[in-house]
Amino acid sequence: MAEKCDNANTKSKNQEEVVIFSSYLFVRNRKKERSVLTRLAELREEVTIFLEDKSDFAKYLRNEEFVLRLTYLADIFSKLNDLNLYLQGTEGISIFAIHEKIRGFMKKLVFWKNCINNRNYECFDTFETFVRENKAKADDGIIIEISEHLNRLNESFEFYFHKEMNTMQQKRWIMNPFQPDVTTGISTKADEELIDLSEDSSLKMTFNTRKLVQFWASLQTSYPIVSTEALKVLLLFTSSYICEAGFSAMVGIKSKYRNKLQLSNSLRLKLSRIEPDVNSIIERSKKQAHPSHRPH
C-alpha cells in the first residue's frame, strides 16, 4: 500500500514538473514572440534531458524523423501566425488588402511546395537549420508528407476564400477609379458617375495623398452613387477581431462589482486607436471647486 502511494506521489510530482516546464516554455514564447512549437524545437535538447525518466515523450525528441516533422510544423505555424496577425486588421486595412495578402500566401504555398520537392529548404528556417547542423536527411516519405500538407493548406484557403475574393474582384474600381475601361456593375447611372470621376484630373492628383475611405467620403455630394457603394465596402469590418477584442475588454471592465455599469463609453475608449488629448479634456472639464474644498 505504501509502495503504491509512493508511486502515485512520484507520478504526480513528475506531472507537476512537466506542467511547470510547459508553463516556462509558454512564458518564454510570449516574451520572444515566437510560437510554442518553435521554442520546443529550439530547446529540444533541454526538454529531452528534463523529460528523461519522466515521460515517454523524451524518446520522440531523439528521433530524427519526429524532429524533422516538428521543425517543419514550427515553421509553417509561424508563417500562419504572421498571416493571422495581419488578418486581424488592427491597422485599419481594407478588405482588398486582406484579399491581396491571402492571395500572396496561397502563391507562396505553391512556391514552398516546389522548393520542398526540389530539396530546397531555405523557406523553412528551423527545418533547414536542423538538417544542416545535424546532417540529417529528409527521406522521400517526409518530403511527400510536407508536400501534401502544403497542398491541402492551399486547397483549404481556396475553399474558404475563393468565392468571396472573386466577388470583391468585381469591385476593384474602388481601389483605383482612374484605371481605363472600368465599370461598377451596379447601374448605368453609377457607370456614368465613374466615367466622369475617372476624367477628373484634380481628384486624380489627390487620390494617392488621402486614405481610401476619406477619398470616397469626400465625394458624397459630387458622385453620390459610387461614393455610397464604395463606403459600403470599405466600412465593413475585415475580420471578427474587433468583436473578439470587445468581448475581452467587456470581461475586464464589467465585473460582479460593476454589473450595472453602462459599457458603451468605456468600450469606446478601450477599443479606439485614437490617442486622447488628456490635457485638453481636463482643461475643458474643469469645474468650480465646492466652497467647502477651498482653502481658507
N, C-alpha and C positions, 0 to 999 in steps of 0.2 A: 504493500500500500504506500509506504514511504517512498519507494523507488518510483512508483507511478507519479506521485506528487512532484518529485524532483524532476522527472522528465517533462511533466506539464509545465513546471516553472521555467525550465531551461528553454522549452519551445516558446513559451510566452515572452521570455526575455529576448530571444532571437528575433521574434516577430517585431517586438518593440524597437530593437536596434535597427531593423530593416526600415521600419516606418520613419524613424528619426533620420536615417541616412537619406531616404527618399525625400524627406522634407528639406534636408540640406541641399540636395540636387535642385529641388524646385526653387529654393531661395536664390541659389547661385545663378540659376537660369533667369530669374526675374531681374537680378542686378545686371547681368551681362546682356540681357535682351536676346537670348538665344533659346531655341526650342529645347525641351527636356531631352529629346532624342539626341540632339547634337551634343549636349552636355554629357549624356550617358556614353556616347561614342568616344568622346574625348577623355573621359575618366574611366574607361572600361577596365584598365589595369587596377586602379584603386578600388573600383567596385568589386572586381573579381576577388581581390585579396580580402575585402571586407566580408563578402558573402561566403567565403570558403568555410565549409562545415556548418553553414547556417541555412543555405538554400541550394536547391538543385540548379538554380539559375546560373551559378558560377561556371558550370561546365559549358554552358552555351556561349559565354563570353570568351571562352578559349577556343571555340570552334570557328574556323576561318570562314566557312560559308555563311554561318549565322551573322558574323560581324560584317561581312560584305552586304548582306541584306539590311542590317541595322544602319550602316553608314549611308546606303542609298536612301532609305526611308528618312533618315535625319535630313538629308539634303533636299528631298522632294517636299517634305513637310515644311522646311524652312522657306522654300520658294512659295508654297501655298500660303503660308502665314504672311509673307510680304504682300502677296496679292490681296489677301483678305483685309489687311490693314488699309490698303489703298481703296478697296471697295466700300469701306465704312463711310467714306465720303465726308470725313471731318473737315476737309479743306474747302468745302463748298463746290466741289467739282460737279460737272453736268453729267447727265445720263449718257451723252455722246462720248465723253472722256472715259466713262466706266466701260462702255462697249469697246472702245479702242484698246483699252488695257486688257480686256478679256480676249479680244481677237489676237492681240500680240502674244498673250500667254499660250493660246491654242497653237499658234505658229511655232512657238518655242518648244512645245511638247513634241511636235513633229520633228523639229530640229534635234532635240535631245535624243529622241528615239534613233535617228540616223547616226548620231555621234556614238551612241552606245553600241549599235550594230557594227560600227566600224572600229570598235575598241578604243574610242577616243573618250576619255573620262574627265576631261578638263571642266566640263559643265557641272560636275558634281564634286565639289571641293573635298568634302570629308571622305567620300568614296575613293577619290583619286589619291588623296594623301595616304590612306590606309594601304592601298595597292602598292604605291611607290615605296613607302617606308618599310613595309613588311614583305616586299617582293611577292605579294600574293597574286594568284592567277584566278581570274574570274572565268569559270568554265562556261561552256555553251548553255548549260541549264540556267545559270544565274543571269546570263545576258538575255536569254529568251524571256525569263520572268520579268525582268526590268522593262524590256521592250513591250511586252504585252500589257504591263501595268500602265505604262505611259500611253499606250494606245487606248486603253479603257478610260483613262482620265480624259483624254481628248474627246472620246465618244460621249462621256458624261457631260462635259461642257457644251458639246454640240446639242445634246438632248435638252438641257436646261435653258440655253440662251439663244439658240438659232432662230426660233420664231420671233422672239422679242427684238433681236438685233435686225432681222430683216424688215420688221415693221418700222423700226426707227430709221432705217436707211432711207425710207421714203420722205423723211423729214430732215434730210441733211441740209436743205436750204436754210434752216435756222442757223446752222453753224457758219454758213457763208452765203448770204443772199445775193452776192455780187458775181457768182460764178455763171458762165454762159449757159443758155438753154435749160434753165432750171424751172420747174413748176412745183406748185404746192400740193396738187392733188386734192384740194379742198373744194374750190369752185372757180368759175370764170372770173368773178369779181376779185377773188384772192390772187389769182394769177396776174390780173391786170395791176393790182397794187404792187406785187412783187416785181413786175417789169419796170414800173415807174421807180420803185426803190432802187433797183439794180443800176439804174442810169443816173442816180442822184450822186454827183461827184463829191458834194460836201459831206454826205453821210459816209461815203467810201473812205474819205480821209480820216474820219473819226472812228471808224469801225474797230480798228486794231488798238485803239488807245483806251477803249472802255470795256468793262465787263459785259458779257453777252446779255445778261439779264437787264443791266442798266441801258444797254443799247436799244433793246426791244421795248422796254418800258417807256423810253423817250419818244416812241413812235405811235403812242396810243391815239393821238389826235390826227396825225397826218396819214397814217396807214393802219387804221383800227383793226381790220380783219386779220392781216398777217401778224400784227403785233400781239393780238389776243391769243391766236393759235400758238405762237412761239412761247409766250409766257405760260400757257397751259402745260407745255412740255418741260420748260426749264425750271418751273417752280415745284415740280414733283420731287419728293424725296427719292434719292437714288438708291437708298438701302433702308433697312429697318433699324440701322444703328442708333439713330436719334431716339426712336421709340424705346429701344432696349436701354439706352443711357438714361432716358426719362424715368423708366421703372426703377432703375438702380438708384437714381437720385431721390425718387419718392420714398423708397425704403429707408434711405439715410435721413431724410428730412422729417417724415411723418412717423413718429413713434407712438407707443401707447400713452405717453405723457402729453402728446400733442395731437391727439386723434381728431380734434375739431379744427385743426389748422387749415386755412384756405391755401392751397398749394400753388395756384397759378403764378403769382408774383415770384415766389421763392424758386419755382422751377424755371421760370424765365431767366432769372439771374444765374442759376446753376448751369443751364444748358447753353446760354448765349455765348458766342465767341467775341462779342463786343466788350472791350475793356471800359468799365465805367469811369467817369471823371469824378472820383470820390470827393476831392476838394471842392469842386464846383457844386456838387449835390449838397454838401454840408453848408456851404455859403448860402445857397438858395433856401435851405430848410431851417435856417436858424430862427429860433423863436425867442420872444422876450422872456427872460427868466422870471420865475414866480417871485413876488416880493419877499416871501419868507426865505428865499435862497440867496438874496442879495446881501453882500457884505455890509455891515453897519458902519 
